[in-house]
Structure formats: C-alpha cells, structure tokens
C-alpha cells in the first residue's frame, strides 16, 4: 500500500478502517449475506402489507323475491296466475247437500256450492217436469244444508171418511171439514207425500222404518226416521197418528 493510501486510511473512522482491512473473499461473503437479508426483508414487507378488502353487498331484510314474468293471458304483471275455476277459500268453497223431490226430472240428493238457491237445485235435478204448476215456489231462496225441496206436491185437505189425500188443485172436502190424520203404519207412499216437507225419498224412509219395526207404536218414533229433525217433526206431529 502506498503512503498516500495509508494516510487516507488513517483518516477514516475505525469501522471503515476495519472494513477496508478485510480480505476480498470476506467482503464477498458479507455482501452475499447482506443481499439475502435484504431479500427476506422485502418479502416480509410485501406479504405483511395492508390490502384493500371489498365490502360484501348489503341485502335488505324483507327484500321481495324474484317474481316470474307474467305469462300471456295472466292478470297483473308479476302476479302468479290462478288455475281456472279457482275461487276464494272459506265459506264459498264449502258445499251443501239438499234433497230435491217431487215433480222434477231427476229427483234425489244434490250436492251444491254453499250459497246456492232453489233455482240451482232445480237445475241440478234436471228441471221441473212439463205442466207442473210451480208458481208458489220461491226459486230465489238460499238453500241450507240438509234441506228438502219439494216441487209440485203440496199437502191438501184430507177426506174425513176415507182419509185419502187430494192433490193440489183437485177437488177436496168443503172448507172447515175435519181432516183425519195420516196413519204412519198403513199410509201409502202417495199419502205420505201429501204431508208438509215429505217427498218420495222421505216417504220411502218412513215405509222402510215401519217395515223393519213392524209399524209405529207412537208418533214419537217418527223422530228416529232418517231425515226427520225436530222442526219437521213438530210440523208432522198434529197431522199423523201411529
């Protein structure tokens, strides 16, 4: 080392003097270690850097679900189409059972929607037979479940001698003549049909009951006949006998 270099070295700090005194191989090793340390520091900084996170989309509670597009012929857009014939639930969806008897084309039990009228029951029974006088029949009356609709067979005054019935519009006894009660044990189906509220179906029920029990022991047994309730029994009680 020249004299100028030695002088310059003496002017440097102690750490610089010690570094300059190292061999080249040692300096190369120190440089490699320094490079590795720098790489690790850069990697640590890069992986630990703060990153921006996207906030999730807010979904409001009670948001309406996707509504399918309205098909052709449906009502308001987005409103599900109701099947044909579907109606409101509740009382309107209920059904009633009525007994249509008398002079109709298809007498018998008819099942109708609640709120139906007498006209609907007559239509279900095929309509009134030709030539039947139904002037006094209120076709606009609302029906009730279990009701019997009798067409063209109204009770008429009965003969005081023979106890026979006279159809409506026929020739009967003079006004005020005493009417003999109908015998439940011997009356025919036609005679039973003349009683108020009794049609062919109910008359057959009465005949079936007396056949099974050997007649009627009392008028009170009429309550046990299928189709006769308290109201109908109260109407028939003064008109019949065992």
C-alpha positions in Angstrom: 0.0 0.0 0.0 1.4 3.4 -0.9 2.0 6.2 1.5 -1.0 8.2 0.3 -3.3 5.2 0.7 -2.0 4.7 4.3 -2.6 8.3 5.1 -6.1 8.2 3.7 -6.9 5.1 5.7 -5.8 6.7 8.9 -8.3 9.5 8.4 -11.2 7.1 8.1 -13.4 6.1 11.1 -12.4 2.9 12.9 -15.2 0.8 11.5 -14.3 1.9 8.0 -10.6 1.1 8.7 -11.6 -2.4 9.9 -13.8 -3.0 6.8 -11.1 -1.9 4.5 -8.7 -4.2 6.1 -10.8 -7.3 5.3 -9.8 -9.7 2.6 -11.8 -9.6 -0.7 -13.2 -13.1 0.0 -14.6 -12.0 3.3 -16.2 -8.9 1.7 -17.9 -11.1 -0.9 -19.3 -13.3 1.9 -20.6 -10.3 3.8 -22.2 -8.9 0.6 -24.0 -12.2 0.0 -25.4 -12.2 3.5 -26.5 -8.6 3.1 -28.3 -9.5 -0.2 -30.1 -12.4 1.5 -31.1 -10.2 4.4 -32.5 -7.6 2.0 -34.5 -10.2 0.1 -36.1 -11.6 3.3 -36.9 -8.1 4.5 -38.6 -7.2 1.2 -40.5 -10.4 1.2 -41.7 -9.9 4.8 -42.8 -6.3 3.9 -44.6 -7.5 0.8 -46.6 -10.2 2.5 -47.4 -8.1 5.5 -48.6 -5.0 3.6 -52.2 -3.9 4.1 -54.6 -5.0 1.4 -57.9 -3.4 0.5 -60.9 -5.8 1.1 -64.1 -5.4 -0.8 -67.1 -5.0 1.5 -69.9 -7.5 0.9 -73.1 -6.3 -0.8 -75.8 -5.3 1.7 -79.1 -7.2 1.3 -82.0 -5.5 2.9 -84.3 -7.6 5.1 -87.7 -8.5 3.6 -86.5 -7.9 0.0 -89.1 -9.3 -2.4 -88.1 -12.5 -4.1 -87.8 -12.7 -7.8 -91.2 -12.8 -9.4 -91.5 -14.8 -12.6 -92.6 -12.9 -15.6 -96.3 -12.9 -16.2 -97.4 -15.3 -18.9 -99.7 -14.4 -21.8 -103.3 -14.2 -20.7 -102.5 -13.7 -17.0 -103.6 -10.8 -14.8 -101.4 -8.1 -13.4 -97.6 -8.4 -14.2 -95.7 -10.3 -11.6 -98.8 -11.8 -10.1 -99.0 -15.7 -10.2 -101.8 -16.9 -12.4 -104.5 -18.8 -10.6 -105.8 -22.1 -12.1 -109.0 -21.9 -14.0 -112.0 -22.3 -11.7 -110.1 -21.5 -8.5 -112.2 -19.4 -6.2 -111.7 -17.8 -2.7 -111.3 -20.2 0.2 -113.5 -20.3 3.2 -117.3 -20.5 3.2 -117.6 -20.1 -0.5 -115.6 -23.2 -1.1 -117.9 -25.3 1.1 -120.7 -27.5 -0.3 -124.2 -28.3 0.9 -126.4 -31.4 0.4 -130.1 -31.0 -0.4 -132.9 -33.4 -1.3 -134.8 -32.4 -4.4 -138.1 -34.4 -4.6 -141.4 -34.2 -6.3 -142.1 -33.5 -9.9 -138.6 -33.0 -11.2 -136.9 -35.0 -13.9 -134.1 -36.4 -11.7 -135.2 -36.3 -8.0 -132.7 -37.2 -5.3 -129.7 -35.9 -3.4 -127.9 -33.0 -4.9 -124.5 -31.5 -3.8 -124.2 -27.8 -4.5 -121.9 -25.0 -3.5 -122.8 -23.1 -0.4 -125.0 -20.1 -1.1 -126.9 -21.9 -3.9 -130.5 -21.1 -4.4 -133.6 -23.1 -5.1 -133.2 -22.4 -8.8 -129.7 -24.1 -8.7 -131.1 -27.2 -7.0 -133.9 -27.5 -9.6 -131.4 -27.1 -12.4 -129.2 -29.9 -10.9 -132.3 -32.1 -10.7 -132.9 -31.7 -14.4 -135.6 -29.1 -14.1 -139.3 -29.2 -13.4 -141.5 -31.5 -15.4 -143.7 -30.1 -18.1 -147.1 -29.0 -17.0 -146.3 -28.7 -13.3 -147.5 -25.5 -11.5 -144.6 -24.0 -9.6 -146.0 -20.5 -9.2 -145.7 -20.7 -5.4 -142.1 -21.9 -5.5 -139.6 -19.3 -4.4 -136.6 -20.1 -6.7 -134.5 -17.2 -5.3 -134.4 -18.6 -1.8 -131.0 -19.5 -0.4 -130.7 -23.2 0.4 -129.4 -24.6 3.7 -127.5 -27.9 4.2 -129.8 -30.9 4.7 -132.9 -29.1 3.3 -135.5 -30.8 1.2 -137.0 -29.1 -1.8 -140.4 -30.5 -2.8 -141.8 -29.5 -6.2 -145.5 -29.7 -7.1 -146.6 -31.8 -4.1 -148.3 -29.6 -1.5 -150.4 -31.1 1.2 -154.2 -30.8 0.6 -157.2 -31.2 2.8 -158.0 -34.9 3.5 -161.3 -36.7 3.5 -162.9 -37.2 6.9 -164.2 -40.6 5.9 -161.5 -42.4 3.9 -158.5 -40.4 5.0 -157.4 -40.1 1.3 -155.4 -37.2 0.1 -156.4 -34.8 -2.7 -153.6 -33.4 -4.8 -153.1 -29.7 -5.1 -155.7 -28.2 -7.4 -158.1 -31.2 -7.1 -161.5 -31.4 -5.5 -161.4 -31.6 -1.7 -163.8 -31.5 1.1 -165.6 -28.3 2.0 -163.6 -25.7 3.8 -163.6 -26.3 7.6 -164.2 -30.1 7.3 -162.2 -32.1 9.8 -159.1 -33.8 8.4 -158.2 -37.2 9.6 -154.5 -37.7 10.5 -152.5 -40.0 8.3 -151.6 -43.4 9.7 -147.9 -43.9 9.8 -148.4 -47.7 9.9 -150.8 -48.1 6.9 -150.4 -45.0 4.7 -149.1 -45.4 1.2 -146.2 -43.5 -0.2 -148.6 -41.2 -2.1 -150.5 -40.4 1.1 -147.2 -39.7 2.9 -146.2 -37.4 0.1 -149.1 -35.1 0.9 -147.6 -34.3 4.3 -145.7 -31.0 4.5 -142.0 -31.4 3.8 -142.4 -35.1 2.9 -141.3 -36.1 -0.6 -140.8 -39.5 -2.3 -137.4 -40.1 -0.6 -138.6 -39.3 3.0 -141.8 -41.2 2.4 -139.7 -44.3 1.5 -137.7 -43.8 4.7 -140.9 -43.9 6.7 -142.1 -47.0 5.0 -138.6 -48.7 5.4 -138.7 -47.9 9.2 -142.2 -49.3 9.8 -141.2 -52.4 7.8 -138.2 -53.0 9.9 -140.0 -52.3 13.2 -143.4 -53.7 12.4 -145.2 -50.4 12.3 -145.2 -47.3 14.6 -146.0 -47.7 18.2 -146.3 -44.0 18.7 -145.9 -40.7 16.8 -142.7 -40.0 18.7 -140.9 -42.8 16.8 -141.1 -40.6 13.8 -138.0 -38.8 15.2 -136.0 -42.0 14.5 -136.7 -41.9 10.8 -133.7 -40.8 8.8 -134.3 -37.2 7.5 -136.8 -36.0 10.2 -135.5 -33.5 12.6 -137.1 -31.6 15.4 -138.6 -28.9 13.2 -140.1 -31.3 10.7 -141.4 -33.5 13.5 -143.2 -30.5 15.0 -144.9 -29.9 11.6 -145.9 -33.5 11.2 -146.9 -34.4 14.7 -150.5 -32.9 14.5 -151.1 -34.5 11.1 -150.2 -38.1 11.7 -151.1 -41.0 14.0 -149.4 -44.4 14.7 
